Amino acid sequence: MTEPQQHAIRVIACLTLLHGRAPELGELAEVLGISKPGAVHRLHWLEKKGLCSSSGRALTQLGLMSALGLAPP
């Protein structure tokens, strides 16, 4: 997993914890400091790696473990 992908996983986990829901695309893009298309691209690769759901913003169990540093990179 690349450093930007690791950062995105941590941001998704933190925003989910703070708001009690998966972040909206605009929220995620703003916090990551990237465009919405850039956020979509990043989410696409996280999904391909099994780290987030097909909806794109909810972490899978593997994604949450990665955010917590409990899964191999």
N, C-alpha and C positions, 0 to 999 in steps of 0.2 A: 504494500500500500504506500502511495506517495505521501509526502508531508502535507500537501494541500488536502488530500483525501482524509488523512488522520485529523487535520484541523477541522474539516467539515463534520466529521463524525462527532468530535467533541462539542462543536457548536450545536449540532442537532440535539445531542443529549442534554446539554445545559438549557437550551431554549425549551425543550420538552419538560424538563424538571421545573423550570421557572413558571411556565404558563399552563402546565397540566395538559398540554396537547402538542402535537407535532407542529413545527413552525410552518408558516405560510411561505411560499416561494419568495415573495418580496422581502419578508423578514430575514430569511436565510441569506439572500443575496446581499442585503444591506449589512448584516453583521459580518459576513465574509469579505465585504468590500469588493464584490464582483457584480457583474450584470446578471439579470435574470437568465439570459441564455447561458451564461457561464455557470450559473448555479444548476441549471437543468443538465448541462454537460457533466458536471461533477457528480450529480445525483445518479445519472445514467451509469457511470462507472462504478459507483458504490453499489448500485443494484446488481450489476453484472458480477460483482465480487461477493454477493450475498449479504451485504452489510446493511442494506435498507430495503424496505418493501417495494413492491411494484408501484405503490402510490407515490413513492419517491421521497417521502419525508419521515416516515416512521422507521425507526431502527429495528433490525432483526435482533435475535438473541446474540448472534455473532457480532453484530454491529455494536450493541451495548457493551459486550465483553471487551471489544476492541477499544471503545471509548474509555473504559475503566482500566485499560492496560492489562487485561486478563487473558487476551487471546493473542496468538502469534500474529505479527504484522503481515 
